[in-house]
Amino acid sequence: MTAVPEPAARRRPEVVIRRLDALSARRHLDDLADLLVDSVEGGASVSFVAPLAHYEARDWFAGVLNEMDLGRRVVLAAFLEDRLVGCVQLVLSWQSNATHRAEVQKMLVHRSARRLGVGARLMKQLETEARALGRTLLILDTETGSDAEHLYAHMGWVKVGVIPDYAMRPDRSRLRPTSLWYRQLD
Ligand SMILES: CC(C)(COP(=O)(O)OP(=O)(O)OC[C@H]1O[C@@H](n2cnc3c(N)ncnc32)[C@H](O)[C@@H]1OP(=O)(O)O)[C@@H](O)C(=O)NCCC(=O)NCCS
């Protein structure tokens, strides 16, 4: 059977996903900080209000390195032609009754690289990493009605409820609800 080439409009650029160790994350601290600043500027609710200075974002990521070293946090980065355009983190629950559980945090794709499948690739790979670590129940929360909710629904996550007035909008205009999601891996 002859392969039919995908129409150019639907062809997606090749995304490379890498798990960062603390050393490589340190090398990419500026890129990771750029991602966080870009998301906050774009109005995403990801723990910070605007304006977020680059050094503040860098400091936050620097704080994560220690947890990576201790094996408590997994960080994946997505590259498009060697440019870091996305990241996501898996925080492993420490409780002795929850060694099967982990929380997904800071799923970020640069505004210039959205709707190219980067977020989906990051999530798929994160699920693979989680399974390999025996973490079969994943949880997360995200602003109700955000773009991210579409991604999680697309990836088979289940929404369980909404908490009102959870976090301030990045522009400080009002409090917004958050939605809680989970996914059970086979
Ligand atoms: C949410 C986010 C990570 C999505 O990343 P992305 O790389 O653009 O997502 P993908 O291209 O992989 O999308 C995969 C699918 O998810 C859904 N989806 C993703 N973004 C969507 C949007 N803005 N509107 C509707 N559906 C969307 C679609 O089904 C999409 O498939 P399609 O493009 O074939 O229709 C990105 O918008 C982002 O970084 N937002 C700001 C940060 C943020 O809010 N993070 C979540 C914190 S919990």
The ligand as a MOL file (V3000), in Angstrom:
LIG
                    3D

  0  0  0     0  0            999 V3000
M  V30 BEGIN CTAB
M  V30 COUNTS 48 50 0 0 0
M  V30 BEGIN ATOM
M  V30 1 C -2.4040 23.9100 28.2680 0
M  V30 2 C -1.1760 23.8760 27.3660 0
M  V30 3 C -0.0200 23.2130 28.1280 0
M  V30 4 C -1.5040 23.0750 26.0980 0
M  V30 5 O -0.3050 22.8640 25.3730 0
M  V30 6 P -0.2970 22.6390 23.7740 0
M  V30 7 O 1.0520 22.1930 23.3980 0
M  V30 8 O -0.8250 23.8510 23.1060 0
M  V30 9 O -1.3680 21.4710 23.6270 0
M  V30 10 P -1.4250 20.4020 22.4120 0
M  V30 11 O -1.0830 21.1060 21.1400 0
M  V30 12 O -0.6080 19.2250 22.7610 0
M  V30 13 O -2.9610 20.0320 22.4580 0
M  V30 14 C -3.4060 18.6710 22.4270 0
M  V30 15 C -4.9070 18.6890 22.4170 0
M  V30 16 O -5.4140 19.3230 23.6230 0
M  V30 17 C -6.5600 20.1210 23.2930 0
M  V30 18 N -6.2060 21.5510 23.4520 0
M  V30 19 C -5.0140 22.0570 23.8360 0
M  V30 20 N -5.0840 23.4190 23.9120 0
M  V30 21 C -6.3500 23.7510 23.5600 0
M  V30 22 C -7.0300 25.0030 23.4540 0
M  V30 23 N -6.4060 26.1710 23.7010 0
M  V30 24 N -8.3320 24.9970 23.0610 0
M  V30 25 C -8.9700 23.8380 22.7990 0
M  V30 26 N -8.3620 22.6030 22.8760 0
M  V30 27 C -7.0730 22.5690 23.2610 0
M  V30 28 C -6.8930 19.8280 21.8300 0
M  V30 29 O -7.7220 18.6800 21.8250 0
M  V30 30 C -5.5060 19.4850 21.2810 0
M  V30 31 O -5.5560 18.6830 20.1200 0
M  V30 32 P -5.7250 19.3820 18.6600 0
M  V30 33 O -4.7290 20.5150 18.6060 0
M  V30 34 O -5.4080 18.2650 17.7130 0
M  V30 35 O -7.1320 19.8700 18.6090 0
M  V30 36 C -0.7950 25.3260 26.9340 0
M  V30 37 O -1.9450 25.9870 26.4190 0
M  V30 38 C -0.2230 26.1720 28.0540 0
M  V30 39 O 0.9810 26.1330 28.3180 0
M  V30 40 N -1.0650 26.9570 28.7370 0
M  V30 41 C -0.5830 27.8750 29.7720 0
M  V30 42 C -0.0510 27.1870 30.9960 0
M  V30 43 C -1.1170 26.4140 31.7310 0
M  V30 44 O -2.2140 26.8750 31.9620 0
M  V30 45 N -0.7370 25.2030 32.1390 0
M  V30 46 C -1.5740 24.3420 32.9090 0
M  V30 47 C -1.2290 24.4810 34.3350 0
M  V30 48 S -2.1230 23.2830 35.3100 0
M  V30 END ATOM
M  V30 BEGIN BOND
M  V30 1 1 1 2
M  V30 2 1 2 3
M  V30 3 1 2 4
M  V30 4 1 2 36
M  V30 5 1 4 5
M  V30 6 1 5 6
M  V30 7 2 6 7
M  V30 8 1 6 8
M  V30 9 1 6 9
M  V30 10 1 9 10
M  V30 11 2 10 11
M  V30 12 1 10 12
M  V30 13 1 10 13
M  V30 14 1 13 14
M  V30 15 1 14 15
M  V30 16 1 15 16
M  V30 17 1 15 30
M  V30 18 1 16 17
M  V30 19 1 17 18
M  V30 20 1 17 28
M  V30 21 1 18 19
M  V30 22 1 18 27
M  V30 23 2 19 20
M  V30 24 1 20 21
M  V30 25 1 21 22
M  V30 26 2 21 27
M  V30 27 1 22 23
M  V30 28 2 22 24
M  V30 29 1 24 25
M  V30 30 2 25 26
M  V30 31 1 26 27
M  V30 32 1 28 29
M  V30 33 1 28 30
M  V30 34 1 30 31
M  V30 35 1 31 32
M  V30 36 2 32 33
M  V30 37 1 32 34
M  V30 38 1 32 35
M  V30 39 1 36 37
M  V30 40 1 36 38
M  V30 41 2 38 39
M  V30 42 1 38 40
M  V30 43 1 40 41
M  V30 44 1 41 42
M  V30 45 1 42 43
M  V30 46 2 43 44
M  V30 47 1 43 45
M  V30 48 1 45 46
M  V30 49 1 46 47
M  V30 50 1 47 48
M  V30 END BOND
M  V30 END CTAB
M  END
